[in-house]
Amino acid sequence: MEAYKQWVWRNREYVHSMGSLANGLTWLLPEKFSASEIGPEAVTAFLGIFTTINEHIIETLPTASAHVGPSGTDSSSLSYPLLISILKDLETVVEVAAEHFYGDKKWNFIILTEAMKAMIRLALFRNTGYKMLLHGGETPNDDKDPNQPELQNRPGHLDRNHRLGNQQNHWNLEGRAMSALSSFGQNARTSPTALSPTSGWSRRIQHQQAVIEPVMIKEKRRTLSELVSEKGVKGALFVMGEVLFITRPLIYVLFIRRYGARSWIPWAISLSVDALGMGIVSNLKLWGEQSKQINFSQPERDELRRRKLLWALYLMRDPFFTKYTRQKLESSQKKVEPVPLIGFLTEKIVELLVGAQSRYTYISGS
């Protein structure tokens, strides 16, 4: 396994490109949207999991200063973001297989999948000290701006550092030297052989280990009571808004099983939960004391914009899609059908949209 990790690290650009190409080609598989065809979705899921694991290996590239999150686990273990990504890769093949073998009872399996994702995300939300989940928990929230120099040594920015030139490389070397000196100084203070006149060889060994071994930085996890004590009402409302966002897909599928996918009740309740959660998180400045503001980092502001864009998926969900969106798509297709090439491309786009809409997992936004 270590040999494979080393190969992925050395060829990460190639691995990333091949993974993106393979996932893109899966949309061209025959019978992609057939309810009885499990094979294409199984292939898609396998390639997705394979790509996810490779991306996880690349993101956990060893650096001079390793970071241990508030959960107290390092990046080498099976992390919550990796589990969420694997579940998202598996959920479509689970839906297709359940529909093939159990028909309308597929919603029981979808509910189970959404419940697992919700529990993992809630655990991640707690273990990170109640920080906003980025991309549904798939992207770690280190509460830093990507443009800040402190992040230049993080694994996800190694390739960017290489492209930015010698200035950042000089900073990386300086940062590594400072980490090594700090670790060496700590070893010198705590080692019983540090005071011995014959400890020169030991000090050289410790210094070499300080250069080679990463400096582990462990954060203290913030508890819910500490967050509420520090931020007051704003902190409690922020947690409520995040919990609503995390549990919204589970609430949606529970009401679909109760009332059916063609009912307006699940659609309206899901939209209401989304609007309530987004309204709370986006307007925290209007609540509580002004001295206890919650300041969002740039990645968190980007996440709020991403969540708002996900509302466009309500146009693709029944019954709205059947009553309005599909009719608009088909009428637009008929208008451009006589036009060469454009008519053909429009037909294929509409076909893909209609096929994707038939699967919950493609339009779930979870």
C-alpha positions as CSV (number, residue, x, y, z in Angstrom):
1,M,0.0,0.0,0.0
2,E,2.8,2.4,0.8
3,A,4.4,1.7,-2.6
4,Y,1.1,2.6,-4.3
5,K,0.8,5.8,-2.2
6,Q,4.3,6.8,-3.3
7,W,3.5,6.2,-6.9
8,V,0.3,8.3,-6.6
9,W,2.2,11.1,-5.0
10,R,4.9,11.1,-7.7
11,N,2.3,11.0,-10.5
12,R,-0.5,13.0,-8.9
13,E,-1.0,15.3,-12.0
14,Y,-1.4,12.2,-14.2
15,V,-3.7,10.4,-11.7
16,H,-5.9,13.5,-11.4
17,S,-6.3,13.9,-15.1
18,M,-7.0,10.3,-15.8
19,G,-9.6,10.2,-13.0
20,S,-11.4,13.2,-14.4
21,L,-11.4,11.7,-17.9
22,A,-12.7,8.3,-16.7
23,N,-15.5,9.9,-14.7
24,G,-16.5,12.0,-17.6
25,L,-16.6,9.1,-20.0
26,T,-19.0,7.2,-17.8
27,W,-21.8,9.5,-18.9
28,L,-21.4,8.0,-22.4
29,L,-21.9,4.4,-21.2
30,P,-24.8,2.6,-23.0
31,E,-28.1,2.3,-21.1
32,K,-26.9,5.0,-18.6
33,F,-30.4,5.9,-17.5
34,S,-32.1,2.5,-17.8
35,A,-33.8,1.4,-14.5
36,S,-32.8,-2.2,-15.1
37,E,-29.2,-1.6,-16.1
38,I,-27.0,-1.8,-13.0
39,G,-23.7,-2.4,-14.8
40,P,-23.0,1.1,-16.0
41,E,-23.7,2.5,-12.5
42,A,-21.5,-0.1,-10.9
43,V,-18.7,0.9,-13.2
44,T,-19.3,4.6,-12.4
45,A,-19.3,3.9,-8.7
46,F,-16.1,1.8,-8.9
47,L,-14.3,4.5,-10.8
48,G,-15.6,7.2,-8.5
49,I,-14.4,5.4,-5.4
50,F,-11.0,4.7,-7.0
51,T,-10.7,8.4,-7.9
52,T,-11.8,9.5,-4.4
53,I,-9.2,7.3,-2.7
54,N,-6.5,8.6,-5.0
55,E,-7.5,12.2,-4.4
56,H,-7.4,11.4,-0.6
57,I,-3.9,10.1,-0.9
58,I,-2.8,13.2,-2.9
59,E,-4.4,15.5,-0.3
60,T,-2.6,13.7,2.5
61,L,0.8,14.2,1.0
62,P,3.3,14.4,3.9
63,T,4.7,17.9,4.6
64,A,7.1,19.3,7.1
65,S,4.4,20.2,9.5
66,A,1.5,17.8,9.7
67,H,-1.9,19.0,10.9
68,V,-4.0,17.1,13.3
69,G,-7.6,18.4,13.4
70,P,-9.8,18.9,16.4
71,S,-11.0,15.4,16.1
72,G,-7.6,14.2,17.2
73,T,-7.0,12.0,14.1
74,D,-4.4,12.5,11.5
75,S,-5.0,12.5,7.8
76,S,-3.6,8.9,7.4
77,S,-6.7,7.4,9.0
78,L,-10.0,6.7,7.4
79,S,-11.4,10.2,7.6
80,Y,-15.0,11.4,7.7
81,P,-14.6,13.4,4.4
82,L,-13.4,10.2,2.7
83,L,-16.4,8.2,4.1
84,I,-18.8,10.9,2.8
85,S,-17.2,10.8,-0.7
86,I,-17.4,7.0,-0.9
87,L,-21.0,7.1,0.2
88,K,-21.8,9.6,-2.5
89,D,-20.1,7.4,-5.1
90,L,-22.1,4.4,-4.0
91,E,-25.5,6.0,-3.6
92,T,-26.5,6.0,-7.3
93,V,-25.8,2.3,-7.7
94,V,-27.7,1.6,-4.5
95,E,-30.7,3.4,-5.9
96,V,-30.6,1.7,-9.3
97,A,-30.1,-1.8,-7.7
98,A,-32.9,-1.1,-5.2
99,E,-35.3,0.1,-7.9
100,H,-34.5,-3.0,-10.0
101,F,-35.0,-5.6,-7.2
102,Y,-37.6,-3.8,-5.0
103,G,-39.4,-1.2,-7.1
104,D,-40.9,1.6,-5.1
105,K,-39.4,0.3,-1.9
106,K,-36.1,1.8,-3.2
107,W,-36.9,4.8,-0.9
108,N,-36.1,2.6,2.1
109,F,-32.5,2.2,0.9
110,I,-32.2,5.8,-0.1
111,I,-33.4,6.8,3.4
112,L,-30.7,4.5,4.9
113,T,-28.0,6.1,2.7
114,E,-29.1,9.7,3.6
115,A,-29.3,8.7,7.3
116,M,-25.7,7.4,7.2
117,K,-24.5,10.6,5.4
118,A,-26.4,12.8,7.9
119,M,-24.9,11.0,10.9
120,I,-21.4,11.2,9.5
121,R,-21.8,14.9,8.8
122,L,-23.2,15.6,12.2
123,A,-20.2,13.7,13.8
124,L,-17.8,15.7,11.6
125,F,-19.6,18.9,12.5
126,R,-19.1,18.1,16.2
127,N,-15.5,16.9,15.8
128,T,-14.4,20.0,14.0
129,G,-15.6,22.2,16.8
130,Y,-18.8,23.2,15.0
131,K,-17.3,24.7,11.9
132,M,-19.3,25.1,8.7
133,L,-19.1,22.0,6.5
134,L,-17.6,22.8,3.1
135,H,-19.0,20.8,0.1
136,G,-21.1,18.7,2.5
137,G,-18.0,17.8,4.6
138,E,-15.9,16.6,1.7
139,T,-13.5,19.5,2.0
140,P,-11.8,20.2,5.3
141,N,-12.6,23.5,6.9
142,D,-9.3,24.8,8.4
143,D,-10.8,28.2,9.0
144,K,-8.1,29.9,6.9
145,D,-8.1,32.0,3.8
146,P,-6.5,30.0,0.9
147,N,-4.5,33.2,0.0
148,Q,-2.9,33.4,3.4
149,P,0.8,32.4,3.6
150,E,0.1,30.0,6.4
151,L,-1.5,27.6,4.0
152,Q,1.3,27.4,1.5
153,N,2.7,24.3,3.1
154,R,-0.6,22.5,3.2
155,P,-0.9,19.4,1.0
156,G,-3.7,20.8,-1.2
157,H,-1.5,23.7,-2.1
158,L,1.8,22.0,-3.0
159,D,1.2,22.0,-6.7
160,R,0.1,25.7,-6.6
161,N,3.2,26.6,-4.7
162,H,5.4,24.9,-7.3
163,R,3.8,26.9,-10.0
164,L,4.0,30.2,-8.2
165,G,7.8,30.3,-8.4
166,N,10.8,30.6,-6.2
167,Q,9.3,33.1,-3.8
168,Q,6.9,30.6,-2.2
169,N,9.6,27.9,-2.5
170,H,11.9,30.1,-0.4
171,W,9.1,30.5,2.2
172,N,8.5,26.7,2.2
173,L,12.2,26.1,3.0
174,E,12.2,28.7,5.6
175,G,9.0,27.2,7.2
176,R,10.6,23.7,7.2
177,A,13.7,25.0,8.8
178,M,11.7,26.8,11.5
179,S,9.7,23.7,12.2
180,A,12.9,21.6,12.4
181,L,14.5,24.1,14.8
182,S,11.4,24.2,17.0
183,S,11.2,20.4,17.2
184,F,14.9,20.2,17.9
185,G,14.7,22.8,20.7
186,Q,11.8,20.9,22.3
187,N,13.8,17.7,22.1
188,A,16.8,19.4,23.7
189,R,14.7,20.7,26.6
190,T,13.0,17.4,27.4
191,S,15.8,14.8,26.6
192,P,17.7,13.6,29.6
193,T,20.9,13.3,27.5
194,A,20.8,16.9,26.4
195,L,22.9,18.0,29.4
196,S,25.5,15.2,28.9
197,P,28.8,16.3,27.4
198,T,28.7,13.1,25.3
199,S,25.3,13.8,23.8
200,G,26.5,15.4,20.6
201,W,25.8,12.3,18.6
202,S,22.3,12.1,20.1
203,R,21.6,15.7,19.3
204,R,22.6,15.1,15.7
205,I,20.2,12.2,15.5
206,Q,17.4,14.3,17.1
207,H,18.0,17.1,14.6
208,Q,17.8,14.7,11.7
209,Q,14.6,13.3,13.0
210,A,13.2,16.8,13.4
211,V,13.9,17.5,9.8
212,I,12.5,14.2,8.5
213,E,9.5,13.7,10.8
214,P,6.6,16.1,10.6
215,V,5.7,18.3,13.5
216,M,2.2,17.3,14.7
217,I,0.0,20.3,15.5
218,K,-3.1,19.3,17.4
219,E,-6.1,21.6,17.9
220,K,-8.4,21.7,20.8
221,R,-11.9,20.9,19.8
222,R,-14.5,23.6,20.7
223,T,-17.6,22.2,22.5
224,L,-21.1,23.4,21.9
225,S,-21.3,25.0,25.3
226,E,-18.1,26.9,24.6
227,L,-19.5,28.1,21.2
228,V,-22.7,29.3,22.8
229,S,-20.9,31.0,25.7
230,E,-18.5,32.7,23.2
231,K,-21.1,33.7,20.5
232,G,-24.3,33.7,22.5
233,V,-27.5,33.5,20.4
234,K,-25.6,33.8,17.2
235,G,-23.7,30.6,18.0
236,A,-26.9,28.7,18.8
237,L,-28.6,29.9,15.6
238,F,-25.5,29.0,13.5
239,V,-25.6,25.4,14.8
240,M,-29.3,25.2,14.1
241,G,-28.8,26.5,10.5
242,E,-26.0,23.9,9.9
243,V,-28.1,21.1,11.4
244,L,-31.0,22.0,9.1
245,F,-28.7,22.0,6.1
246,I,-27.2,18.6,7.1
247,T,-30.6,16.9,7.8
248,R,-32.6,18.4,4.9
249,P,-32.0,15.6,2.4
250,L,-33.1,13.0,5.0
251,I,-36.2,15.0,5.8
252,Y,-37.0,15.2,2.1
253,V,-36.8,11.5,1.3
254,L,-38.8,10.7,4.5
255,F,-41.6,12.8,3.2
256,I,-41.2,11.3,-0.3
257,R,-41.7,7.8,1.1
258,R,-44.8,9.1,2.9
259,Y,-46.5,11.1,0.2
260,G,-44.8,10.0,-3.1
261,A,-42.3,11.8,-5.4
262,R,-45.1,13.5,-7.4
263,S,-46.6,15.2,-4.3
264,W,-45.9,18.9,-3.7
265,I,-45.6,18.3,0.1
266,P,-42.0,16.9,0.1
267,W,-40.9,19.5,-2.4
268,A,-42.3,22.4,-0.4
269,I,-41.1,21.1,2.9
270,S,-37.5,20.6,1.6
271,L,-37.5,24.1,0.1
272,S,-38.8,25.5,3.4
273,V,-36.0,23.7,5.4
274,D,-33.4,25.0,2.9
275,A,-34.8,28.6,3.1
276,L,-35.0,28.5,6.9
277,G,-31.4,27.2,7.3
278,M,-29.9,29.6,4.8
279,G,-31.9,32.5,6.2
280,I,-30.6,31.8,9.7
281,V,-26.9,31.4,8.7
282,S,-26.9,34.3,6.2
283,N,-28.5,36.8,8.6
284,L,-26.7,36.0,11.9
285,K,-25.7,39.7,12.1
286,L,-29.3,40.6,12.8
287,W,-29.5,38.5,15.9
288,G,-28.1,38.8,19.4
289,E,-25.3,41.1,20.5
290,Q,-23.3,42.9,17.8
291,S,-20.1,42.3,19.8
292,K,-20.5,38.5,19.3
293,Q,-20.3,38.4,15.5
294,I,-19.5,35.2,13.7
295,N,-17.0,36.1,10.9
296,F,-17.0,33.8,8.0
297,S,-13.7,33.0,6.2
298,Q,-13.6,33.3,2.4
299,P,-14.1,29.5,1.9
300,E,-17.2,29.7,4.1
301,R,-18.6,32.6,2.1
302,D,-18.0,30.6,-1.0
303,E,-19.8,27.7,0.5
304,L,-22.9,29.9,1.3
305,R,-22.9,30.9,-2.4
306,R,-22.6,27.3,-3.5
307,R,-25.6,26.4,-1.3
308,K,-27.7,29.1,-2.9
309,L,-26.8,27.8,-6.3
310,L,-28.0,24.3,-5.3
311,W,-31.5,25.8,-5.0
312,A,-31.6,25.5,-8.9
313,L,-32.1,21.8,-8.4
314,Y,-35.6,22.4,-7.2
315,L,-36.4,23.1,-10.9
316,M,-35.3,19.5,-11.6
317,R,-37.3,17.9,-8.9
318,D,-40.8,16.5,-9.2
319,P,-43.5,17.7,-9.4
320,F,-42.1,21.0,-10.5
321,F,-40.0,19.3,-13.3
322,T,-42.9,17.4,-14.7
323,K,-45.4,20.3,-14.7
324,Y,-43.1,23.2,-15.8
325,T,-39.4,22.5,-16.5
326,R,-39.8,19.6,-18.8
327,Q,-42.3,21.4,-20.9
328,K,-40.0,24.4,-21.3
329,L,-37.1,22.2,-22.3
330,E,-39.1,20.3,-24.9
331,S,-40.6,23.5,-26.4
332,S,-37.1,25.0,-26.6
333,Q,-35.8,21.8,-28.3
334,K,-38.5,22.0,-30.9
335,K,-37.7,25.6,-31.7
336,V,-34.0,24.9,-32.5
337,E,-34.5,21.4,-33.9
338,P,-34.3,22.5,-37.6
339,V,-30.9,24.2,-37.0
340,P,-28.0,21.9,-37.9
341,L,-25.7,20.8,-35.1
342,I,-27.4,23.1,-32.6
343,G,-30.6,21.1,-32.8
344,F,-28.7,17.9,-32.4
345,L,-26.8,19.2,-29.3
346,T,-29.9,20.6,-27.8
347,E,-31.6,17.2,-28.2
348,K,-28.8,15.4,-26.4
349,I,-28.7,17.9,-23.6
350,V,-32.4,17.6,-23.0
351,E,-32.1,13.8,-23.1
352,L,-29.3,13.9,-20.5
353,L,-31.4,16.3,-18.2
354,V,-34.5,14.1,-18.4
355,G,-32.5,11.0,-17.7
356,A,-30.6,12.6,-14.8
357,Q,-33.9,13.8,-13.3
358,S,-35.2,10.3,-13.2
359,R,-32.7,9.5,-10.5
360,Y,-32.9,11.0,-7.0
361,T,-29.2,10.9,-6.3
362,Y,-28.4,13.1,-9.4
363,I,-30.6,15.9,-8.2
364,S,-30.5,15.5,-4.4
365,G,-27.9,18.2,-3.8
366,S,-26.6,16.2,-0.8
